[in-house]
Amino acid sequence: MIKLSDIRERVFIMNIQYVQGECIFTRINKLTKQYEYLTEDIDTDVIIVGGGVTGAILGYYFNRNNINAVILEKSRIAHGSTSITTSLLQYELDSNAMELKSYTSIDNIIRSYELGIKALDEIQEFIDKYGNNCDFKRVDSLLYTAKDIEKKELEEEYKIRRDAGFPVEFIEKENNPFSFDVKAGVLSKGGGAQFDPYRFTCDLLKVSCEKALRVYENTEVVGVNYSENGVNVETIYGHKVKGKIVIVATGYNTELFTKRAFGTKSTTFNIATRPINNIEDIYKSVNIRDNEVPYNYIRTTGDNRIIIGGEDINFLPDIFNEKLCSKSYYKLEQRLKNLFPKLSIDIEYKYCGAFASTQDNLGFLGKDPQNSRLWYCLGYGANGILFAMLGGIMLSKLYAGEVDEDLKLFKVDRFDS
């Protein structure tokens, strides 16, 4: 018997707002395709719940490996967490290697860096094959500090990467090519990329749907039942999807499938400028992340805008209030103007949303420890899109019976006591 308290809790969870404001990528792009909602019972092999960039990546890889798959999105494609990501892609993690030693090994950290580069190369391969419709650009990535006291920390990070064979350069006052103050920095050559996440998601789905992938939006999953032979999910209008496994690609909204706590949620804030005429004269096309706690991150766009994000705070369901948001947006704007005083900066878009982090800065990929029919692809952390790419590769292999050794880094139960 369903308890009234359970119903109230579920309604509360469903009404939590994870995205707020005018997200640049869903504002500057026209709707390329509207997908149908589910109007009948259907069968498939793999049920992917979540129609953001993670779900689209999974759909692409399963489809590419001739595995029958269906994507179910409760709202509109790529309008949830995908719409607020800055898509500042970099192989490094949220924290520096020495900070993560208490949670994992240096070898694991280095391997995660290598896998990040592999994921960047996979995106590049997709772009090269199907065309650059999403302003993809491979760039250098800078981690820096403006504080003398943090110079040793950045030197340690540089040596770890250099000794592991990564192409890096140590930046300090004497060789600083940037217009802002850098006491110490690690410049990763070719270690980053940037693109339009909305268009990338749409391109992935277009390619996959031209083969056999089925996608349904405005089709919320409201129930899930497992059996020895498979899984059945029920959608909001009563239609069911029968499959062999279900993969949760819903980002932070996992409560329907599990009671497991997957990470620590924060609210992160972003602002985007209007196009800037002389941007290339001042801003060198690199991804920038400072060493603050919480850190700030900056990138450019194909039409010469700057996006800056950060000012993370603890996540609360009612966190989206105008006064709090305005304060965070103002801080980001001032930081940007202080870094680039010679640029004419005019803010056009302001938005915020949920962000999840884990102890070792890695996401969760793989089967539920107690349920072989329930799988996860949760790309938590700043590298979420890259983790999703790895999830697409490794989980499609796993479905075919091939276990990738690197899946152990992303084990769902790795923090269980």
N, C-alpha and C positions, 0 to 999 in steps of 0.2 A: 504494500500500500504506500502510495506517495504521500509524504508529509507536507503540510502547508508550508512549514519552515523551509523545506527543500525547494519548493516552488518559488518562494520569495527570494531565496538566495540565488537561484538561477536567473530570475528576472533581473535582480540587482547586477549580477555579473554581465548579463547581456546588454544592460544599459550603460555600462562603464564606457566612457568616451576615451578612446585611445588616440585620436587625431583631432586637432583643432586649428582653425585659421585658414588662410589662403595658401595652399601648397603650390609652389611654383610649377611643378611638372604636370599637374592636372589642370592648371590654369592656362599655360602657354600652348598646350597640345589640344587639338580637336579630337573628339571621340572618333576613333578609327573603325570601331565595330561594336555593335551591341549584341551580346549573346542572349540566347533564349533562356528562359527558366524551365526547370524540369516539369513536364506535363504527363509523364508516364513512368511506370516501373521499368527499370533497365538492369542489365547484367554487365559486368566487366571483370577484369582481373584485379586491377589496382584502383582504389578509390582515393583520390587526393582531395583533402579538405583544405581549402584556402586558395584563392585566386589572385594572390599577389605575385611578386617576382619569384618567390620560392616555389609556389605551386606551378608556375609556368616553367621554371627550370626543371622540376621533376617531370612534368608532362613531356617536355622535350626529350629528356634522356630515356624515359621509359618507352616513349613512342619510337625513338631512334633505334632502340633495341627490340622493336617489334613486340612490345608488351602492351596489351590492351589496357588503356587507362581513361579515367574520367575525372575532371576537375569540377568541384562544387564550391561556389563562392556565395557567401550569404548576402553580399551587397553588390558593388560594381567591381569589375576587374581592375586591379592595381590602384584602388582608391583607399586602401587602409594604410598599413604601415609603409607600404611601398611608396606612397605619395609623399611621405615626409622624409625618406632617406635622402641624404645629400649625395649618395652614390660616390663618395670619395673612397675609392678602392685602394687598399695598400696591403702588402703582405704581412706587415708587422701587426702586433696585437695592441690592445688598449693600454696595457701596462708594459714597462720595460722588463727585459729578461730577468734581471736580478730581483725585481719585485715579485716575480712569479715563482721563485725557487722553492718557496715553502709549500706550494700547491702542486708543483710538477717538476720535472727535471729539465736541465738545460738542453739535453738531447731532444726532449719532446718539444721544447720551444723552437729549437732550430728546425725540427721536422715540420712544425706548423708553419714556419716561415716558408719553407720549401713548398709546402702544399698550397700556400697562398699564391706563390708565383705560378704554380701549376694551374690554379683556378683562373688567374689572370690570362694565362696562355690559352685556356679553354674558351674564354670569352673572345679573345682575339681571333681564335680559329673560327668561331661562329660568325663574327663580323666579316672576316675575310671571305667566308663561303657565301653568306647571304646578303652582304652589303651593309654599309655603315649608315643605318637609318636612325641611329640613336646618339649621334655626336660622340662616339667612343674615341678616346684619345689616351694613349699610353704616355705617362709622364713620370718624372722623378718625384720622390716623396721625401719631405723634410720633417724630421723630428727635432725641435730646438728648444733651448731655454734662454731667457734673457737675465738669468740669475747666476752670479759667480759661484754660489754655493752648490749649484746643481751640475757644474761642469764635470766633476769626477764621474757622476752617474751617467752622463751622456758619453763620456770616454769609454766607460765599461761596456755600454751597449754597442758602441762602435767596434770595439775590439772583438766582442762576441760574434758579431756579424762578419767582420773582416776575416777572422780566423776560420769561420765556417765557409768561407769562399764567396760570400755575397759581394757584389760590386757596390761598395760604399765609400764615401768620402767624409772625412771629419772637417767640420766647418767651425772656425773660431774667428775672433776679431780680425786677425791678420789676412784671412782669405775669404772673408764674408762677401759673397756676390749680391746679397740682398739689400734692399733699401732700409730694412728695419734692424734693430739691435739683436745680434745673435752672439751670446757669450760662448755657446757650444751647440753643435748640431750634428746630426747624422743624416747625410744626404744619400738616399738609396737610389742608385741610378736605374731608371726603368722599373722601379719598384712599386709604381702606382698607376692608377688609371682613373678616368672619370667618364661618365656617360649619363644619358637621360634614362632613368629607371622605368618610367612609364612606357616609353617607346620600345625599350629593350624587352619589357614584358609582352607588349603587343606583338613584337616581331617573333618572339619565341612561340607564342600561341598561333600566329599565322602559319609559320612553317609547320608546326605539329598538326594543326587542324587540316592542312592540305593533305596530310596522310590519313591518320585514323583517330587522333585525339578528339574527345568530346568535351566541351566546356559549357557549363551552365552557371550563369550569374543570377542574382536575386533568388538563390536556392539555398536557404539556410539549413544546415544539418541540425536537427533537434533531438535525435535519438540514435543510439548505436547498440546493436546486439551481436554478440559473438557466438559462434558455434565451433564444433570440432572441424568443420569443413570450410568455414569462411566467416564472413561478416556481412551484416545487413545494416545500412544506415537509412533513417527515415528523415525526409525533408519537411519543411514547414507546411507544405500543402498536402502532405500525406503520401506522396509518392516515395518509393523505396529504390535503393540501389544495392544490388547484391554483388559482392566481390570476394576475392580471396584474402586481401589485406586492405587495411585503411592506413593512409599515411597522414599524420597531422602536420599541416604546413600553415597553421593559423597564427604563427607568431606568439603573442602573449596570451591569447585567449584559448587555453587548453583545458579548462575546467570540465567541459562536457566529457572528455575522454579519460581524464586521470585526476587524482588528488595530489599527484606529485608536484612539488614546488621546483620549478625549473631555473629560477634565477632571481636576481634582485632587480625590481623595476624602478626606473627613474623617469622623469619627464625631461626631455631635451628640447631646446629651442633653436630655431633657425630663422635667419633673415636672408633675403636675396635682393641685390641691387637692381636698378635698371641697367641696361647696357651702357658700358663706359667706353668712350672714344679712344683714349690714349692708354688703355690698360696694358698693352704689350710693352710700352716704354717703361713702365714701373713694375708691374707684376710679372715675374717670370713664371711660366706655366708649370707650376709644381703643386702638389698637394702639400698643405702645411698643417702640422699639428704641434701645438706647444706642449710643454711638460707640466702644465698646471694640473691641479686636482680640484674640480673636474677640468679636463682639458678642453681646449677650443680647437676647431678644425676649419680649414678654409680651402676652397677650390674655385676655379673659374668654370664658365660654361661656354658652349660653342658660339653663343651670341654675345660674348664678352661681358657677362655679369660676374659678380662675385657672390658666392654663398658662404656664409659663416654660421657655424653651429656650436652649441655648447651650453654653458650655464646650467648644467644638469642639477635637478633637485629631486628629493625623494618623491616617488609617485603616490598620489592620492586620487581616489575616484573623482573628487570635486576640485581638482587642482586647477582646472581651466577657468580661472577668473581673470577679468580684464586687468585689474591692478597688478597682479603678480606677473602676468604675461608682459605687460608694458614695461615693467621694471627689467625683466630679463632681455627683452628685445633692445631696450635702450643700452644696456651694458654691452651687448654684442655690437651694436652700431658704433659706440664710442671706441671699442677695442679695434674695430676695423679702420676707423678714421685715424686712430693713433698710429696704427701700423703703416698706413698708406696716406699720409697727409696731402700728398700732391695729386691724389685722384679725386675726381668729382663724384662723390658717393651720394646716391639718392636711393633710399630703400623703397622697393615696390611690394615685396611679399614678406609676410610674417606668419609663422606657423610653428606648432609644437606637437609633440606626441610621445608615446611610450618608448622607452629604450630599456633593454634588459642586459644585465651583465652577469658573468659567472666568475667563480674564484680563479679559474685558470684562463679566463678570457675566450674559451672555446664554446661552440654551440653543442647541440645534442643531435646525433645521427644514429639511427638504428632501431632495433626492436625493443619493445617494452620487456623488461626482465621477467614479468609474470604473464605476458600475453603475446604469443608469437604472431597473432593477427593484427596487432597494433604496433605501428612503426611511427617514428618521429623524424622530421627534418626541420629543426629549429635553429636557425642561424643567428644565435644571440651574439651580442657584441658588435663592435664597429665593423667587423669583417663578415657581417651576416650574409651578404650576397655571395662572397667567396665561399663561405661554408655551405651555402645552398648549392653552389656549383659542385663542390666536392660531394655533397649529399646526392645530387643527381647521378653522378658517376658511380659512387660506391653502392648506393641502394639499388640501382638498376642491376648492377652486378650481383648483389646479394640475392635479389629475387631470382636470378638465373642460377644460383647455387655457388657463386664465387665470393668468398669472403676476402675483402681487402684488409690487409694487415693494419692500415692506418685508421680503420674504424675504431680501434681501441682508444685513440685519443679523444673520441667524441662519445664514448659509452654513456648511455643514459643513466646508469647507476654508479658512475665513477665517484660520486661524493657520498654514497650511502655508507653509513657507519656500520 
